[in-house]
Amino acid sequence: MTPVPQSPYARALGERIADLHPRLRTYFQAVPEGMVGVGIGTFQRVGTLVACCGRSCACSSSAG
């Protein structure tokens, strides 16, 4: 049996992916076979935002 490909997001969400709005669910699921995902643009910030010192800031910024 061939495993069904999953995006990392779908794998992390598990069954909760069904709770997402249909457009978001499509965005976070794996790219269908025979299709490609293409993105354009420039990142303004790379990484994940985390809470530190009671405010949202980039994890690379210093706390202070």
Summary of the structure (lengths in Angstrom):
residues: 64
radius of gyration: 16.4
end to end distance: 53.5
largest distance: 53.5
contacts: 85
relative contact order: 0.13
helix: 30%
strand: 12%
